[in-house]
Amino acid sequence: MFMVRVSNAKDIEFNVDVLDVKDRSNYNLKNFSRGNYVIPGDYTLLVKINSRALPEQSVNYYLSDDPASQESQVCITPELLDKFGLKPDIQEKLTWWHKNQCLNIGSLKGLTAEGSLSTQSLNITIPQAYLEYTSENWDPPSQWDNGIPGLLFDYNVNTQVQRQQQDDSQSVDVSGNGTLGGNLGAWRLRADWQTNYTNTDSQGDSERKNLDFSRYYAYRALPHMGAKITMGEDYLRSDIFDSFRFAGASLATDDSMLPPNLRGYAPEVTGTANTNAKVTISQQGRVLYEEQVAAGPFRIQDINNAVSGKLDVRVEEQDGRVQTYQMDTASIPYLTRPGTVRYKLAMGRPTDENHSVNGSVFASGEGSWGVSNGWSLYGGGVGNDGYRALSLGIGRDLMAFGAVSFDVTNSRAQIDEGSLTGNSYRVSYSKNFDEYDSQITFAGYRFSEKNYMSMNEYLDVINSGGLLDSSYDSGKEMYTITFNKQFVDAGLSVYLNYNHQTYWDAPVQERYSLTMSRYFDFRQFKNMSLSLSAYRNDYNDTSDDGMYLSLSVPWGSNGTLSYNGTFDHQENMQQASYFGQLEGRDSYNISAGEGRSGGTVSGYYSRQTDMADINMNASYQESRYSALSMNLQGGATATLEGAALHRAGMLGGTRMLLDTEGVADVPISGNTAHSNGFGKVVVADVNSYNRNSFNIDVNALPDNAEATNSVVEATMTEGAIGYRKFSVISGEKAMASIRMADGSVPPFGATVTNAKGQSVGIVGEDGSVYLNGIKADEHMAVNWDGNDQCELVLPQQHSGTSPDSLLLPCRPLSNIGQHATAAQ
């Protein structure tokens, strides 16, 4: 063992008398004699601020300006300081050195900065009181990362082949949607696409196909304003007015930039599939979400929270039945934090699904002001040369009684039949009843006078000739309730969703669903669950009622046995099924049942690969139909730092390109992804404006790899392609002996570095060293006294030399020079 004495918490003295070396004069411990001493120079280091990692960047070490000091000091530049997130009043107190290029660390009491070349990192600690507001997994705007330039292509493709046995007909349906895009600095360029191909031979061969780019747009974050600017084709995103499609520009505060506990509401779509089915959610012809679901209740909660207005839901069953209904994405009460102003501005021209202009130039604006702790005022207007609407509202935090808002909107529309003027009144309420384990997510009421017209309705009338006809449905009343209740003692949970819409000149539309579920134990069976779902859908003078009953019993270590009963006016079906989880990422479900129309069997298989998510299902019902379908979701991301195919995330959304320094098959913990043959892996499900942590699963690393830096972090702006690099050493491990040209050995404590500048070994007694990352014909350098002194060339490892008895001559440096230093 070394015996050391630390003085002044920095200098370290070694008692070399205890070193068991033959030549006590041949040692080099200069680099270890001072704690965290770094030789002056330029280094590429991973910067950590209070353990939060920034991207690798160039960091300089300079000798102190004090001539009497021989210490080197890290140079924290103004550019690096901007990423700390210091409060403005703290920054005014700072002083600088080295021609005002480097922060005087002593000018900020409590700040420390320690560099380590062994881990290639710079660790900075700052008292929390000096920093801007932060919360768990959220950082202030000064620490957000816009990512690197790159291209992306995301896709979601569904294929189904169905055969009807009654007429021996067959149909093939292929549909898909996704996003094509590119990033340049803070700008995001996007084009949303959707396609559909149908081929059927039921009444002679017929074929339909189309490919459409439903939306072209560009956007970027404006962090200093807490807002986002969007240009191109968009939908009016409003908390007050109905949405419509337009081409132009918008500027709006972005709630997603706020800490998570201050963000708003995202829409939720619920329903019940009677068989394996495809659920498509669209708005004004644009597909927002499409997924294949298994039979039973479904609840889709990951729709973008920027979506507002009515959503069209289509559920296509494998037995040919189709459910269609609408859901309103009504928001919770409009409240704003005290002293805060939120706003949304837009200007452009309305367009249709074919990208054609169908109206004159319009402008809209709305805002909300947090007057005091509990009161908010909001309002806005929208209009063009033939239409205008003005709104004014008030919100109140009722504290223990929840939150409520009320607003009135007045519209005036000029059509061929004259001028129509009307009012619309809206009340919204929200409340968590923690003491009763229940929650009203949203309860709302809206009443519109007969002559009230939204901008979207006005555009429909103008584009249909300017006259009101039988196709115009003027909304009258709307009730919306979403309710959750937990009966803890009974282990019972209840979920209710209700939507009721009446019109002045059209049938009532109504939809409600109720789900009750309970977990319980019965004898030796643990964690059993029983659930009952009932729904009713009245739409366009048609009714669809149904009920779904399910009982699940854990079976074995990775399986679940269940009973499912589906009951509606067309079919009663009872099924027994088994769900199993395979090793790795695969799962499956098989079922068999009996109904009015005969027996049925079905199967569902899901696989998550490094490059895509794959879901397949098949079903058969005697004397009726057989169907086979597949869903493929994934993407491709390409940058100057590398490219990779990857699993699905939000289409066109934020992602992270991770670099394992050319080492393949490195596992990323929690993402079930591995680096490809080029040492790249893309994680696509990255949260914007949230701190994201990525780490290597060191327990599953290949035998020939070692991670010296296995954790990185990042807070990315919306739509960014982030880039972070892990420090991974790949190659064999072995003991070796190093000999100089004259037969001597390097001094004890000399370091061995590879071509990347990574330390792969420290020279011990008599030139012995344990090396990591050994590769055939690789050049390594031996460093002491602050410089590369000689180089090693690794032999061909299958030339007969045992890797456990390597004798490595250390030759004078070749033309590559001090390659380790240059690599840094």
N, C-alpha and C positions, 0 to 999 in steps of 0.2 A: 504494500500500500504506500501511496504518497502521504507524507505528513506536510500539511500546509498551515500557514499562519496568515490570517486576513488582517490587514491594517487599513484604517480609514474606510472600511467597507469596500475598498476598491483594489488596493495592492495585495498581492498574494505572494508569499515567500515559500519556496519549496525546500525541504530538508533533503538534499540530494544524497546525503550519506546513507539513507535507507534504501536507495535505489539498487536493485539487484541487477546491475549491468557490469559487463566486463570492462568497458572503457568509460570511467566516470567523467572524463572530459568531453565525451561525444554525446551530448544531449542538447536539445533545443526546446526550452520551455518558455521562451520569451512571450509567445502568444497566449500562454496560460497564466502569466505572472500578474496580470491585472484583470479584475473581474469585468467580463463583457468588453474587453479591449478590442477595437477594430482598427485595422491599419487604414490610414487615410486613403481614399480612393472613391470610385463610383461603383455602386453595387445595385443589383436588381433584387429587391427584397419584398416580402409580403408584409404589409403594414397592418398592424392590429391596434385598434383604438379601444381601450377598455375591453379587450378580448374580441371585439368585432373586426372582422377581416376586410380590408380593402384590396383592390386588385394589386398584383405585383407591379412595382414601379421603380424607376431609377432614384436612388438615394445617395447623396454625397456625404462623405466624412472628411472634415478638414481639421488641421491642427488648430488648437486654440489660438485666439488673437493675443493671448497673454504670452509674451516671449519666455517667461519663466516656466511655463507649463509645457510638458511634453505629451499632454493628453490629446486624443482626437475627439472631436465632438460631431454629433450628427447634425446635418443641416436640414431643418424643417422649413421648407420654402413657403412663401405666401400661398402658392397653388395647393400645396399639401395641407396647409392650415385651414383652407376653405372647406375641406372635407371633414374637419373635426366637429362642426356644428356649434361653434362658440357663440355665446350671446353677443350682440353688437357692442354693448357697453364694456364687456370684457376685452374685446379686440382692441379697443381704444387705449388700453393700458399697456399693451405689449411693446417691448423694445427689440432691436435687431442687431446682428453683428455680421461680419464678413461682407462689408460693403452693403449692409441692409438687405442681404439676400437670405439670411438665416435667422430664425427665431432665437432670441435669448431665452433659453428655457427657464432661467432663474427669474424672469420677469412675470412668470405665472406660478405662484406658490402652489406646490402640490403636484405640478406636472413632472413626469419622469419619462425618459425615452431610453430604452436599452436595446441595442442591436445584438444579434447572434448570427454569426456566419454558419454555425453548425446547422441551424434550422432555417437559415436564409430568411430571417424575419426581423422586423423592428417593432418592439412592443411599447406602446405609448399608453400611459394611464393619465386620466384627467379627472379631477373632482367633478362629480355630477352637477354641482351647483353652477359650474361655469357653462354648462351645455344647454342648448335649446331643449324644449319639451320633447320628451321621448316616452314611449310606453313599450310594453313587452312586444317584441317582434316588429316595432315601428321606429323609423328614424326620421329626423327632420329633413327638409328638402335639400339642405347643403350636402347631404350624404347620399342622395339618390344618384343612380348610374344610368346614363342613356344607352349604354351598351356599345356594340361595334357595328359597322356596316355589314349588311348581308342580305341574302334572299331567302324566302321561305315559301313553301307550298304545303298546305294542309288539306286533308281530304277526309270525307266520310261517305262511303259507298255502300249501298244496299242492293243485293241481288236476290230475286225470288223467282223460282220456277214452280208453277202450280198446274195440276191436271184435274179437271172436273170429270168425274166418272160417268155422270148422267149422259153427257153428249160426247165423251171422249175427246174433249178439247184441251188445249194446252196454251198457257200464256207465260211469257217471260217479261219480267219487269226489272229494270236496272235504274236506280236513282242515286243521285249523289249531290253533295254540296261541299263547299270549302272556301278557302281563301288563298289567293296568290298575292305576294307582297314583297316589299323591299324596304330596308332601313338605311337611312343616311343621316348621321348625327342624331338630332332629336326628332327628326321627321320620320313618320311611318306612312308609306304608300301602300294602299290596299285595293284589291279587286275581289269582291265576293262572287263566286260562281255557283251555279246549280244546273243540273242536267237530269234528263229523264229519257229512258228508252223503253218502249212497250211493243211487244210482238205477240199477237194472239191469232189463233186459227179457229175460233168458235163460229164465226160466220164468214168464212173465207179469210184468207190471210190478210191481216191488217198490221201496219207498222207505223209507229209514231216515235219521233225522236226530236230532241231539242237540247241546245246548250246555250246558256245565257249568263252573261255577267250582270248580275242584278244590281251591282253597286260599285262605283269607282269613287275613291275618296282618299284624302290625306289628312293626317292630324299630327299634333305634337303637344306635349305638356308644356305649360308655362308655370314652373314651380313657384316663382316669386309672386305670382298672382293667385296661386292655388286653383288654376283654371286650365282648360283644354280648348284649343282652337281646332276646328275641323273645316275642311274645304272640299268641295265636290258634291257628290250625291249623298244625302243624309235624310233622316227622319226628324221632324221637330220633336225635341225631347223637352217636355214641359210637365211641371207639376200641377198646372192649372188648366191648360187647353188640350184638346184632343190632338193626336199626332197625325201628320200627313207627310208625304214624300216631297222633297224639293232638291234643287241644285243651287248651291250658293255657299255661304260660310256661316259659321256659328262660333260663338265664344261663350263659355259657361264655366262657372266654378264646378270643380270636380270633387264630389264627396269621397271618392275612393282615395284621394290624397290625404284625407283626415285619418287620425288614429282609428283602428277598427271599432272601438266602442262608440265612436261618434258618427259612424256611417249610416246610410239609410237602408231602404227596403228593396229587396229584389223580388220579382214576381215568381209565383209558384203555380204549377199546373198539376192537377190531380185527375184521376180517372181510373177505370177498370177495364182490363183487357180480358175477353172471354176465352181467347186462345192465344198462342204465340202471335204477336202483332207488331206492326210498325207504327210508331207514333211520330207524326209530323206536326210541328208547331211553326206557323208562319204568320206574317203580318203584311197585309197589302201585297200579297204575292211573293214576298221574300221569305225563303225558308230560314228560320232561326235555329231550329233544333230538329234532329231526326235520329231516332234510335229504335232498335228492336227490343221489345220487352217480353218477358215470359208472361204466361197467363196469370191474372190476378190484379189486385190494385197496384197502381203505379203513382209515384209522386216525384215530379221533376222540379228540382230546386236550383239547378246550376245555369239558369238562363241569365244572360248579362243584365246587371241591375240598371243599365242605361235604357232598357226597353220600357216603353210606356204605351198606354192605349189598349185597344182590344187585340186579343190574340186568337187566331183561328187554329183549332185543334182537330186533327184528323187521325182516327185510330183504324187502321186497316187490318182486319182479322185474317188469319190464314184460311178460314173457311169461306172467305169472300165477303163477309159482312163489313160494313163501314160505319163508324160513328163519326159525326161531325158536330162540333159545338164551338161556342165562343166563350172566352173568359176575359174579364176586365182586370188590368193590372193596377187597380186603384191603389194609391199610396197611403201611407199612414199620415196622421195629422202633420200639417206643415208647421214645423217648429224650427227655430234657429237659435243658436247659442247667443247669450247676451253679448252685445257689442259687435256681433258678426253680421256681415252682409253677404248674401248669396245672390247670384244673378245668372241669367241666361239671355243671350242676345243671338238673333239669327236674321239673315236677310238672303233673299234669292227669289227663284221662280219655282212654283210647283211643277212637278213632273209626274208622269205615269210609269207603269211597269216597263214600257218600251223606251224609257229615257227621253221621251218627248215632252216638251214644255206644254203645259195645259192651263196656264193662268198668268196673270200679270205679276209684276214684282211685288213682293210682300216684305214686311218687316215685323219682327216680334221682339218683345222684351218683357222680362219679368224679374222680380227681385223679392227678397225677404230680409227683414231687419230684426235682429234680436233686440227689442226695445229695453228689456230688463230681464231679470231672472224669473222667467215664467211667461212673459208676454212676447209675441211676435206679430209683426205686421207684414203682409205680403200682398202683391198685386202685380198686374201686368196688362199688356195689350198685344193684339195681333191684328193685322189687316192689310188690305191692298185697296185699289181704286174702287172696288165694288163691295167690300166687306170690311167690317171692323168689329172687334170685341174688346171690352174692357172689363177687368176683374179687380175686386178688392176683397181682402179677407183678413181674419185675425185668428191667431193661434194662442192657446192657453195651456200651460202645464198645470194640471190640477193636483200635482204632487201625489198624494196617496190615492186619489181618485182617477188617475190616468192622465191622458192628454186629449185635447179636443181642438178642432179648428172649424171655422165657418167662413164661407166665401159666397159672393154673389157675382155672377158674370152677366153682362148685358151685351147682346149682339145686334147688329144692324146689317142686313144683307139686301143688296139691290139686285133683283132679278127681273125677268121680263114681265112678270105679273105685278110688279111694284116693289115697294119696300117692306121688308119684314123685320119687326123688332120684337125681341123677347128676352126674358131673363131665365137664368138657371141658378138654382140654389143647391149648395152642397154642404154636408156636415160629415166630418170624419172623427172617429174616436178610437183610442188604443189604450190598453191597460194590461199590466201584468199583475195577477193576484197571487203573489208569492206565498202568502199565508194559506192559500187554498190550492196551491200547486196547479194553477190554471192561468191561461193567457188568452186574451182577445187580441190576436195579431192585428185585425182590422175590422171595424164595423162602420159602414158608411151608408149614407142616404143621399140621393140626388133627385131633385125635381126640376124638370125643364118645361117651360111654357110651350104651347103648340108652335108659336112663331119663332122660338129660339132655334138658332142654327149654328152649328160649329163650322169652322173653316173647312174641314174635310167634307162636311155635308154640302156646303155652299159650292165647293169645287165640283162635286158630283153633279149637282143640278146644272151648273154652267156648262159642263162638258156634255150633258145630255140634251142640250138645246135651250137651257135657260128657263124651262117651265117645270113646275111641280107635277109629277105624274104618280101613278100607282106604285112605282118602284121606290119612291121616296118614303122612308120610314123615320118619322120624327120621334125621337126618344122622349119618354114621359117621366117615368120613375125608375130608380134603380136602388136596390138594397144589396149590400155585400157584407157577409160575415165570415170570419175565419176564427175558430175557437178551439183551444186545446185545454184538456183537463186531465190531471193525474190523480187517481185515487191510490195513494201510496200504500195504505194498509191492505187494500184488496189486490194490489198489483195490477190495477186496471188503468188503461189510458184511453181517452176519447178524443177524437179529432172530427170537427164539423166544418164543412165548407158550404156556403150557401150564396147563390147569386140569383137575383130576381130582376128582370128588366121588362118594363111595359112600354108600349108605343102608343101614339095617338091614332095611327092608322094601320097598325099591323098586329099580328098575334103576340101574345105574351111569350117571352123566353125565360125559362127557369131551369136552374140546375142546382142540385144539392147532393152532397155525399156525406155519409157518416161512417166512420171507422172506429171500432172498439177492439182493443187487444189486451190480452192478459197473459202474463208469465206465471207459471206455477210448477210445483213438484208433485209427482204422484208415485208413491212407493219408491222403487229404485230408479225411476225416470226423473231426471233433473232438468230444469230449465225448459220445460214444455211451454208452448205458446198456442193460444187460441185467439183467432181474430175473426171479426165479422165486418164486412163492408157492404153498404147498401147505397144505391145511387138512383137518381131520377134526372132525366134530361128531356125537357120540353123545348123543341126547336122547330120552327117553321111548321107548326100544326102537327108535328109528330112527337110521339112519346117513346122513350126508351127507359125501362125500369129494370133493375137487376140487383142481385145480391151475390156476394162471394163469401164463402165460409172456409176457413183454413185451420187445421190442427197440425202442429209440427212437433216432432219428438226427436231429440238428438240420438243418433244411432252410430255407435262405434266412435272412433277417435276423430274422424273428419267427415262425418256424414249426418244427414237429417232425413228422417222418414216423415212423410206428411200425407194428409188427406185434404183434398180441395173439392169444394162443391160450388158450381156456378149455376145460378138460376135466373132466367129472364123470360120474356114473353115468347122468344123464339126457340130457346134451347134450355134444357136442364142437363147438366153434365156433372158426374161425380168421378173423381180421379184419385188414384194413389200414386205417389211419386217419391223418388229418392234423389237427394242432392248430395254429391260427393266432391270433396276437395282432393285433388291429386298432388303428388309431390311437385314442388316448384310453383308454377303459376296457373295451372290448369284446373278447371272445375267443370262439372257436368250435372245434368238433371234428366232423368228419364221418368216417364209417367204412362199410365194406362188407365182407361176409364170407360164408362158406359153412359150414353145419353139417349134422348128421344130418337135421334137420327142414327143410332148404332154405336158400336164400339169405336174407340179412338186410342191411338198410341202416339207419343211425341217424345222428342229428345232435344236437349239444348246443351251445347258445348262451348266453353269460353277458354280462350288462350291469350295470354299476354306475352308477347315476344319483345325483344329489344327494339324491333323496328316497327311494330304495329300491334293493335288490339284486334283479335279475330273472334267473332261470335258466329256460331252456326246453329241452326235449328231445323228440325224436320218434324212433320206431323202427318198422320194418316187417319181418315175416318171412313169406315166401311160404307160402300155404295155412294159416297159423296165426293171426296177429294183427297189428293195427296199433295204435299207442298214441301219444298226444300228452299231454305234461304240462308244468306250469309251476309254479315256486316263486317266491313274492314275500315278501321280508323287509324290514321297515322299522319305522318308528315315528313318533310325533308327540309333541312336548314343548311345553307352554305354560306361561308364567310371566308375571308382571306386567312383566317387562323385555322380553318378546317371545315369539314362538312360531315353530316351524319343523317341517316334515316332514323326515325324515332317514333315512339308511341304518341298517342293523341293527347292534346290539351285543348284549351279554348281556341277555336279557329282564329288564326291570325294573332294569337295572344302572345304574352310574354314567355320567354324561354331562356334557358341557360346552356351554353356550350361549355362543357368541361373538358379540359385537356389533361391527359395522363402522361404527357411527354413521350408519346409514341408507343406506350406499353398497352398491349391489347388485353381484353378480357378482364379489366379491372372493375369490380362490382361497386355500384353506387348504392349505399345503404338507403333503404326505404323507398327506392324507386324501381326496384327489380330491373335495372338496366346495367349493361356492361359496355365498356369502351370497345369500339370497333377495331379493325385491323390497323387503323392509322392512329389509334390512341385518342379517339374523340367519342364523346357521348353527349346527347342533347336531352335535357330534362324539360318537358314542355308544360308541365302543370305548375308554373311559377306564379306566385301572387304578386301583382303590381303594388308598389309602394309599401310592401311589407318586407321585413328582413327575412331572407330565406337562407337556410343553412344546408350545405351539401357536404356529405362526408363519404369517404371510402369505407366499405365494410372490410376492415383489416383482417377479420377472422376468416374471410372467404377469398383472400388474395391468392393468386397462383403462387406456387412454391418458389418460382424464380423472380418474384417481385417483392419490393419493400417500399412502403410509403413513409417518407420522412415528414411530409406535411399532408395530413389526411382530411382536414376540415377547411372549408372556405365559406364565406358569407357574402351576401350581396342584397342591396335594396334597389330594385329596378323600376324604371318608369314604365308606363303602359306600352305594351307592344315591343319592348326592347329585346334585343338578342344579347344577353350577357355573356361574358367570357371570364372564366377563372381557370387557373392552372394548379394542379396538384404537383407535388414533388414526389416522383416515383422513380425508384432505381430498379432496373430490370437486368437480370443476368444471374449466373451461378455465384455461389459463395464458397470461398476456399481460403485456407491458410497458405501464405507464400513467404518466400525469403527474397529480400531485395539486396542486390550487390551493385556497387559502383564499378566504374571501368577499372580502377586500380585495386579492386578486391575489397575495399572498405565498405562500410554500410552507412546508410543515412543516419543522422542523429536521432536519438530517442525522442519521440514526440513530434517528429515531422508528419505532415499530413499528405494523404494521397487523394487527388481529385480526378474526376473523369472529365470528358470534353465539355460537359454541361456546367462544370464548376461545382458539382456536388461532391461533398466529402464522402469517400467510400472506404476509408481506413486510416488508422493512426499507427505509425511505425513503433514497434516495441523493441524488446531486447534483441540484439544481434541481427537487426534488420527484419525481424519477423513482423508480419502484418496480416490481419484478417480482412479480406477484401469482399465487398459486396458488388453486385452488378458486373460480374466478369463476362465479357463477350469476346469472341474470337477476333483477333487483329485490332482490338481497340487500343487507342493511345491514352495513357494516363500520365499525370504529372506528379512529382514529389516536391513538396514545398516546405522550405524552412527559411528563417530570417526574412520572411515577408515576400519571397519570390519563388517562382518555379525554378528548381535547380537542375533537374534532369527528368527524362521521360521513360515510361515503361511501354512496351508493346506486348500486349497479351498474345500468347501463341494460339495456334489452331488447337482447339480443345480435344480433338479426336485424333491427334497426331501421335498418340501413344503416351503423352505426358499425363500423369495422374493429376487431377485437379486438386488433390490433397497434398501434393508435394511440388508446388510450382517454385521454380527458381527463376527470378525475373531480373535480368540485367538492367540497370538504370543508365541509359545512354545520355550524352549531352543533348540539349534541346535542339530539335530540328527546326525547319523553317516555320513550323506552326507557332514557334515562340512560346510565350507564356499563355498557353491556350486557356487555362483555367481562369486566369484573370480576365482575359478577353471575353470569355463566355459570360462573365458577370456583367 
